[in-house]
């Protein structure tokens, strides 16, 4: 079934450096995205309640964004990306999420991201 791209912008009170660490490092990702995370090369293994999924790091701009692709999406144009956006005028920081989901699962996927970013905010005090 075809997946549809969706985007979320969620304000976060944090320094870009701290936020980026939470998007790229195993310890940072373990605080909010998964129960545990291991890295081998450019492959990240995410663990949740006894399940595990692998994603490949496709792109990383230090201090700015990371893009992953789930193993099951290999060979497709599907990915998920987390980028840090800083407002030029106010210097407010937001995390920009780009992901793909099947049409009947978009609302659920957005809610999952929102809940995870809420965990992130608690973990970093933002």
Helices and strands as residue ranges (DSSP letters): E 3-11, H 16-24, H 26-30, E 36-40, E 43-48, E 51-61, E 65-70, G 71-73, E 80-86, E 93-102, G 103-105, H 106-124
